[in-house]
Amino acid sequence: MTIGVWVLGDQLWENQAALASVGTDTPVILIESLHHIQVRPYHQQKLIFLWSAMRHFAQDLERAGYAVTYDEAADFQTPLKAWIQAYNITELRIMQPTDRPFARLISGLRLDCKIVLFDNNQFIWTAAEFLDWAQPRKRMRMEDFYRESRKRLDILLEDGQPIGGQWNLDPENRKPPKKKNADFQPPRRQDFVPDAMTQAVIKKVRALDIATYGKAEPFQWGVTCAEAEEALNAFIETRLDTFGPYQDAMVTGEDTMWHSLISPYLNVGLLQPLAVVQAVEQTYHDRDLPLNSVEGFIRQVIGWREYMRGVYVMTDDDYAEQNWFGHQQPLPDFFWNAKNAKMNCLKQCLDQTERTAYAHHIQRLMILSNFALIAGINPQAIENWFHAAYIDAYDWVMQTNVLGMGQFADGGLLASKPYVSSANYVNKMSDYCKGCEYNHKARIGDDACPFNFFYWNFLDRHRAKLKSQGRMSFILKNLDKIDREELATIRQQAQDWHQSSIA
């Protein structure tokens, strides 16, 4: 019997389950499939990152002694068949993909060998462990899961209780941006210079004869395990201590603020989540860093990231089609071309996305996703855009984050309320409203910010459904204070905006 291993593009870790099951004399294959990247017009930097990381990982495996085949092909099945025949492989081992579409792709392959799937070990919680935690519960809330994760891993605990006496220090991490503050000096991001291998991938991506999105250069992401570790260390050394207070803030010209920029590396296996959390916790103890910054970051990794994957595993295939509000408006074309966005907040976030394939979580949730929700855009359309646009986007990440949290398309399975706001939030947490052609204070009129009339129109349109969400009752009382004439004008302006955007 000859065993071979197929390493998928988001499983670039030498201790991943399939590789860990064999010795270094095992045949291994990695494949760049052109067909697979035509599902949607992916960001060019996303393709560069993935393919360059795969090529560098293949090189690392070769140095470790593996018999590595690296194939650039039209699809997956053709090179797999040729490789299986060349090495006389009778058993193909693959680590279980997290994304359901890729799992279906594997099950549909017709290969002349046995396929053995190994449980995915690139998360802290296994799929079975999450299901065991979730199934007996009447309430699914991330905060409960996060606390259980801290207890299981003994993270930031003292005698079984949270250090500092509180599990969640999020209220300390919502500071609005004020450039006059002495502590408001975001550090430079850790950039990497593309080597010859990455330059070759950039050339290939720029020459692709298929639809793509965004700009290929400047490409400044790391593509190896060593560079991912360097990025993590740079975050810990220069950003972690001040990460917390301004993690929700948005400032023109500051693409990365104090954020870690490690999600792309985590999501392809170049970094491992538990090792990241342990490194951050150790630094907290060694350097006495601010607890709110450390706790806020750790919550994102062992809380939100693990929870999102768990909910994805738990839900059925039809989760991808959920649309609780019945929204059907098409995605505006400015999402694909930032120059066409008139609202400055949208223009800033979309321009940054085009340039870097990145935006931080509040830009995504409270600007882009918030706008899509209150404007009534089809949730599958905005999820598809997020999946195409961001370097760290995969099916398991986007369905839960965009459909569940951002669009409330699942009716509250994942989030306790819709994440919606008017322009007031945008003005408070960013400087985007300065210089915008719209008035962030106006609800109606020619200069009224669309965030305002869409927000109130959303509450009005879905009042009956929103009443069932307990946390929305106070907001709905504010809706009742708007007189009928103004509310009618709000409805009309929302309708006129959609008609003008289609024309």
N, C-alpha and C positions, 0 to 999 in steps of 0.2 A: 504494500500500500504506500502510495506517495501522497503526502499532505502538502497542500499549498494554501497560502493566505492572501486574500484580497483586502488591501488596506484602503478604506474609503477616505475621501478628501477631508472629512471633519473628524478623523480618528488618528491624528498624527502624533502618537505617543507610543514609545517603544514598549511600555508595559500595558498597552491596551489588551483586552482579554484574548483576542485571537492570536496576536503575536506572542503573548505570554504563555500560550499553550504549546508552543513549539520551540525548537532549537534554532540557532542562527544559521544552520545549514539548509533551512527550509526555503523553497521558492516563494517569492513574494511578488505581487503585481499591484501597481497603481495605474489608474487610467484617467486621462483627460478626455471627456466625452463632449463633442461639439453639440450633439443632439440634446444633451441634458441641460445645457445652458441656454437653450432657446425656449424654455418654458415661459420666460418673461424677459424683458430687456434689462439685464442685470447691470449694475454699476461697474464701469471698467476697472476701478480699483478693487472691487470685490473679486473679480475674476483674476486680476494680477496677484492679489494676496493669496488666494486659494491655490492657484496653479504653481506659483513660486514656492509657497510653503510645501506643497506636495513634492516638488522637484528636490528641494533641499532635504526633505525628510527621506526621500528615496536615496539620496547620496549618503546620508547618515547611516541608513540601514546597510548599504553596501560596505561602508567602512567597518560596520560591526560584523560583517561576514555573511549577511544574507545574500542569496541569489536573487537579485532584484530585476524585474522587468518593468520598464516605464513606457507606457504606450499613449500616444496621441491619436485618437480615433474618432470616427463618426458616431459610434455608439459604444456601449459597454460589452454587449454579447459577442461581437466579432473578435475583439482581441482576447477576451476570456477563453473562447473556444480554441483559438490558435495556441494560446499559452498552455491550456490544459493538455492539449495534444502533444505539444513540444516536450513537456515535462512528465507526460504520462501520469497526470494527477488523478487520483481516484477519490480524494476527499478535499473539498474546498471549504476552508474555515473563514468565517466573516464575523466580526463583532456586530451585534444587532444594531442597525441604524436607529437613531432616535426619531427621525422623520418618517411618518407613515407612508408618504408617496415613495420613498426609496425602499422601504420594506416591501411594498407591493411590486416595485420594479424587480427586486431580487427574487421574489416568489414567482414572477413571470418568466424568468430566464429558463432557457432550454439548454442545459449543459450536460455533457457526458460524464458526470461525476456526482457524488453525493455532496450536498451542501449542508454544513453544520454551522448553526448560529450560536454565538456565545453572548451571554448577558453583557450589556454595556456597562463598563466600569469607569466611565469618565464623569460620573456624578457622585456626590457624597451619599445620597440615598439611592438604593436600587429601586427599580420600578415596583417590585413586590413589596418592599418595605413601605413605600409611600401608600400603596393600596391598602396594606394592613392598617396604616394609621388613619386613612381617610374613610374607609368603608363604614365603620360603625358610627360615624359622626353625623349629627343632624345639622351642624353648622360647619361650613368650609371657610375658614378665614386664615389668611397668611400669617397673621400675628400669632395665632395658636401654633401653627406649624413652626414658625421661627423660634418660639420659646422651646418647643420640643427639640429642635435641632441643637440649640445651645446646650440643653441638658444632656442630650445624647453624646455630644462631642466635648462637653466640659469646656465651653468657650466663654470667656469673660464671666466666670463664676467664682464665688468665694463661699465655701461651705454650702454649696448647692443653691445659693442665691445670686442674683445679678450683681456684679460689682457696681457700686454707686447707688444701689437700691432700686433702680428702675430698669426694666427690660428694654424700653424704647425711648430714645432721646431725640426723636424726630422734631419735637417742637423747638429744639435749640438749633435746628438745621434749616431754617427757612428765612435766613437773613436777606433782605433785599439788597441789591447792589448799589453801593455808594462809592464812587471813585475817589471821593475826598477822604474816605476812611484810610488810616495808615496801614491797615491790614489787607486792603484791597489791592493786591499786586500779584495777579496770577502768574505762576512760573511758566517758562517755556516748556513745550511738550518735548518728550524724548523722541527725536526723529532719527531715522536710519537712512543711510545712503544705499540705493540699489546696487547690488553687485552685478557681475556679468550675467549670471543666471537670471536674475530678476529683470535686467535690461532686455534679455531675450524674450521674456514673457511679456513685458510691456510692448515690445515690437509686435509680437503675435496678436495681442489683444487689440492694439490700434489698427491692425490690418484685417480684423474679423469682418466678414461679409454678412453680418447678422445685426439685428437691432440691439444696441446697448444704451447705457445711460451714463451721464456724468463725465468727468474729465479723468484721463489716465494719469496725468502728471500735474503737479509734483507728487510722486508716490513716496511716502515717508514712513510706511509701516514696517515693522519687523516681520521676518518670514521664517525664522528658525527658533528652536527652543532656547538657544542662548540669547537671542535678541528679545524674546518674550520675557525671559528672566531679567534682562537688563531693563526692560520697560517697567516691570513690576518693582524692581529695586529703585528705579528713578522716582516712581510714584511714592514709595515709602519714604524716601529720603527728602523729597522736595515738595510733595503735595499733601501727604496724608495728614499732617498736623493741622492744616487749615482746610481740609476737604469738607468737613461738616457744615460750618456756618453758611457757606455760599453754594451748597450743592444744587440748590434750586434756582440760582440766579442766572440771568441771561444778559450778556453785554455785547454790543456791536464791536466787532473786531477781535473778540476773545472766543475763539472756536472751542477751546477745551477747558477753560477755567481751571478748577482743581481736580477734574475727573481723572480716573486712573487710565483710561484708554486700553484696558486689558481684555475687554469682553471678546474681541475677535480671537485672541489667543486662547482664551478659555473654551470658546465654542468650536475650535478645531483640534483641541488636545495639546497645544503647545505649552499650556499651563494647566495645572490641576487644581480644582477649587479648594480642596482641603489644605493643600500645601500653601496656597495663597493666604487663606484665613489664618493658618498657624504662623506664617511669617509676619502678618500684620499684628496678631495678638502678641507675639514675642517682642516686636518692636515697641508696642504699647508698654509692656512691662520694663523693657530695657531703658526706654527714654522718657517714660511718664508723659506720653502724648495725651492730648485732650480726649476724654472718653467719648464725647459726642461724635467726634470725627471717626474714631476707631469703630464704635458701635454702628454708626450709620453705614460705613463701608461694609462691615461684616454682615449686616442685615441684608444688604443687596446680594451678597454671594450665597450665604447659607440659608437665607430666608427667601427672598424674592426669586432668585434664579432657580433654586431647587424646587420651589413651589410651582413655578410656571411649568417646568418640565413634568412635575408630578400630575398637575391638572391635565396636561396634554395626554399623558399616558392613560389617565383615568377616563377621559371622555371618549365618546364614540366618533366614528368617521364623520357623522353629520354635524359635528361641532363646527366644522369649517363653513357650513352653510347657514349658521344661525344669524337671524336678523330680527331681533325682538321688537324693534321700533318700526320695521317695515320700510326702512329708508332705501330709496332707489335713485337718487340724484347721481348723475355721472361724475366721475372725478374731473375737476377742472384741469385744463391743459397746462396751467402754470405749475402744477406739481412736477411736470416733466421739463419745464423751462422757467426758471426762477425770474427771468427778465420780465415775464408777463404778469407777475404778481404785483398788484397795486398796493396791498397792505404791507407796510414795512416789516412787520413781525414775520409774516410768511416769507417775504422776499429774503430776509436775513437767514432764516433757518433753511430755506430751500437752496439758496446760493451756497451756503456752507456745505450742505449735503452734496451738491454737485461737485464741489471742489475736493471734498475729503472723504466722502462715503460715511460720514459720521455726524451725529448730533447727539447731545446728551439727553438724559431721560426726560427732563422737563420740556425741552424744546420739542421732543417727540410727542409727549403726552398732552401738555397744556397749550401748545401752539398748533401743531399739525393735526394731531388726532382730535383734539378738542374742536378745532374748526370743522373737521370732517363730520363730527357727530352732530353739532348744533346746526350745521348746514344741510343735514339730511343726506349726506353722500352714502352711497351703497357701501356697507362695511367690507364686502369682499373686494371691492375696487380699491379701497384705501389699504387694506391688508396686502394686496398684491403689490401695490406701490412700495410699501415699507419693505416687503420681502426683496424687491428688486434693488432698492436704493441703498440699503445699509450693509456695511461690511460684516457685521456680526449677526445678520438676519438669517434664520433658518425656520423651517415649518413649525417646529416645537416652540420656538421663541415668539414668532409673529402671531400665530393663532391665539395664543393665550394673552399676550401683551396687547395686541391691537384689537382683536375681536372681543376678547373678554374684558380687559381692563379699559382700553381706550374707547371702544365703541359700545360697550355694555350690550353687545349683540346676543349674549347668552342669558340676558334677563336677570343677572345677579348671581350666577353660580360662582363667579370668581371675585367680583368686587361688590362692596356693600352699597354703592351708589354710583351713578354716572359721574365721570370726571368732566364736568362742564363748568365754564366760567364766562363772564363777560370780559370786556376790554380792561376792566378795573384790575383784574389779576395780572394781565400782561403788562400794564403800566406799573404796577407795584413791583413785580419781580424782574423787570427788564428796563432797558432804555430805548426799546424799539419804538415806542409811541412818539418819541421826539423826532420831529421832522417828517412824520407821516402825513399824507394828505388827508387822512381821516381824523376826526375829533374823537378821542377815546372816551369823552364824557357824554357824547350825544347818542341817544337811542334812535332818533328819527331825524330826517333831513338829508340834504344832499351830501353833507360831510360826515354823516353818522358812521361810526365804525361798524362794519359788518359783524364783528364779534358781539356787538350789543343787540342789534335787531335780530340776529340769528339766535342768540342766547334766549331772549325773551320769547321769541317765536317757538323755539324748541320746547320751552316749559309750557307754553300755551297749547301747542299741538298734542303734547303727550301728558297732559295734566292727569288724566284718568289712570294711566299706567304708573306715573311717578308717585301718585298718592300711596301706592303699595310699598314704596321705598321709604322707610321711616325717617332716614336722614335727610329727605327732601322736603319735609313738611314746613320747615322754617322758610326755605327759599320760595315755596309755593305761596306762602302768606305775602311775600313781597310782590309776587305776580298779581295778587288781588288788589294791590294798591294802584296799579296802572289803570287809568280810565279806559272805557271802551273805545273811544275815538282814537286814542294813541295806540291801543292794541291793534286796532284795525289797520292803522298806518304801518305798524311794525310787520304785520302779516303781509301787507302789500309790498313793502320794501324787500322782504325776504324773497317773495315771488319774483319781483322785478330783477333782483340780482341774478337769480338762476337763469332767467330768460335772456338777460344781457350777456351772461357768460357763455351761453350756447350760441348766440347770434354771431 
